[in-house]
């Protein structure tokens, strides 16, 4: 079921007028995928909820033409916002408030080129996550455990800052991040490690901040010529050739479940367990 309520066609918007579209989208089938595509500045917010519908929420925009189109095909739900010239979107409203159900596992695809993104995935059963991020800040939060296994998380960053909080709750097996000019912050949280996690970061010019609890086995291996500043709970171990490795003290004792982080190249400074 899809419900949309738009303003009447042919009505010229008054100054500061906004158009709000509520929508409700049922699960598209036994397997589900959600795709979110936005090419405008603004704010995108997503949280989980316990409801029978796959997605619901509202989008508030300054121009009716910016209202995302809803496409459903082969188990995939897409919310796609039309491409608009940047000059046409200045000082305008583009606010998404989305709720996604935790009733059924799903894949998530985000392509957000200009808007600030607040993605609260706490308790959501996400099996695969792909995100192309742009010029604004994007923050991903995992305050509660993922009830399923996230096989792959791939983030392609740009000039905006990117923050991931509570990564251990994501129950992720493999994380691939392409950094660029924006800063990248990875905070793994204080939770118990659920399984092995391999993180590969292709470094850029931006700063990389990594925080891992001292009681979680973790190893960080930068292969470039980055300046590395280790903080409390993590230290440099014996170098192998020109490659330095940094480990938490517990890493050699518990090899069955660990975080393995490789940082490939880049020129930004790397901070390990930086002060708050």
TAFEN-V322133 format. One record per residue. D_FIRST is the distance of its C-alpha to the first C-alpha in Angstrom with 2 decimals. Layout:
d_first:D_FIRST
d_first:D_FIRST
This chain:
d_first:0.00
d_first:3.82
d_first:6.71
d_first:10.20
d_first:13.53
d_first:16.50
d_first:20.14
d_first:21.65
d_first:22.87
d_first:26.62
d_first:27.31
d_first:29.64
d_first:28.96
d_first:31.78
d_first:33.47
d_first:31.51
d_first:28.37
d_first:25.07
d_first:21.53
d_first:18.78
d_first:15.12
d_first:12.69
d_first:9.28
d_first:6.75
d_first:5.55
d_first:5.39
d_first:8.75
d_first:9.52
d_first:12.35
d_first:15.59
d_first:16.70
d_first:14.86
d_first:16.15
d_first:15.44
d_first:17.46
d_first:18.48
d_first:20.84
d_first:22.85
d_first:26.20
d_first:27.03
d_first:29.01
d_first:27.36
d_first:25.79
d_first:22.89
d_first:22.14
d_first:20.10
d_first:20.39
d_first:19.11
d_first:17.80
d_first:17.36
d_first:13.85
d_first:11.33
d_first:8.62
d_first:10.05
d_first:10.50
d_first:10.68
d_first:13.59
d_first:15.37
d_first:17.48
d_first:20.63
d_first:22.77
d_first:25.93
d_first:24.93
d_first:21.80
d_first:22.42
d_first:21.90
d_first:18.23
d_first:16.59
d_first:14.81
d_first:11.60
d_first:12.38
d_first:10.98
d_first:13.80
d_first:15.57
d_first:13.81
d_first:14.22
d_first:12.02
d_first:14.35
d_first:14.80
d_first:17.88
d_first:20.23
d_first:22.75
d_first:26.36
d_first:28.53
d_first:32.30
d_first:33.36
d_first:35.53
d_first:32.64
d_first:30.83
d_first:33.81
d_first:33.71
d_first:30.08
d_first:26.98
d_first:24.32
d_first:22.77
d_first:19.68
d_first:18.69
d_first:16.22
d_first:15.50
d_first:14.82
d_first:14.68
d_first:17.87
d_first:16.57
d_first:16.75
d_first:19.10
d_first:18.12
d_first:19.99
d_first:20.09
d_first:21.44
d_first:22.61
d_first:24.52
d_first:25.79
d_first:28.90
d_first:29.89
d_first:27.86
d_first:28.92
d_first:26.60
d_first:26.29
d_first:24.48
d_first:24.63
d_first:23.81
d_first:25.45
d_first:24.32
d_first:21.52
d_first:21.79
d_first:22.25
d_first:24.00
d_first:24.82
d_first:24.98
d_first:26.03
d_first:26.70
d_first:28.61
d_first:29.92
d_first:31.95
d_first:34.28
d_first:32.90
d_first:32.93
d_first:30.21
d_first:30.35
d_first:28.68
d_first:29.02
d_first:29.03
d_first:30.26
d_first:29.04
d_first:29.27
d_first:26.69
d_first:26.06
d_first:26.13
d_first:28.43
d_first:27.79
d_first:29.62
d_first:29.87
d_first:29.59
d_first:30.65
d_first:31.21
d_first:32.76
d_first:34.25
d_first:35.96
d_first:37.92
d_first:35.73
d_first:36.46
d_first:34.28
d_first:34.34
d_first:33.09
d_first:33.66
d_first:33.85
d_first:33.60
d_first:34.89
d_first:31.73
d_first:29.69
d_first:31.26
d_first:31.68
d_first:34.00
d_first:34.57
d_first:34.21
d_first:35.25
d_first:35.71
d_first:37.18
d_first:38.78
d_first:40.22
d_first:41.72
d_first:39.58
d_first:40.46
d_first:38.72
d_first:38.66
d_first:37.86
d_first:38.19
d_first:37.85
d_first:38.05
d_first:40.15
d_first:38.20
d_first:39.56
d_first:39.00
d_first:36.67
d_first:37.66
d_first:39.42
d_first:37.93
d_first:39.15
d_first:38.72
d_first:39.93
d_first:40.30
d_first:41.50
d_first:43.44
d_first:43.67
d_first:45.68
d_first:43.76
d_first:44.74
d_first:43.29
d_first:43.16
d_first:42.68
d_first:42.91
d_first:43.34
d_first:44.63
d_first:48.17
d_first:47.36
d_first:44.79
d_first:46.39
d_first:45.70
d_first:47.53
d_first:47.19
d_first:48.87
d_first:49.15
d_first:50.65
d_first:51.29
d_first:53.90
d_first:51.80
d_first:53.48
d_first:52.24
d_first:52.73
d_first:52.28
d_first:51.94
d_first:52.35
d_first:51.31
d_first:51.38
d_first:54.47
d_first:55.78
d_first:57.15
d_first:59.59
d_first:58.87
d_first:58.69
d_first:60.30
d_first:58.68
d_first:55.44
d_first:55.17
d_first:52.92
d_first:51.78
d_first:50.93
d_first:50.24
d_first:53.17
d_first:51.27
d_first:50.09
d_first:53.15
d_first:52.96
d_first:49.40
d_first:48.46
d_first:45.88
d_first:43.02
d_first:43.40
d_first:41.95
d_first:43.43
d_first:43.06
d_first:44.50
d_first:44.89
d_first:45.84
d_first:47.87
d_first:47.15
d_first:49.45
d_first:47.78
d_first:49.29
d_first:47.85
d_first:47.92
d_first:47.65
d_first:47.04
d_first:47.80
d_first:48.63
d_first:45.81
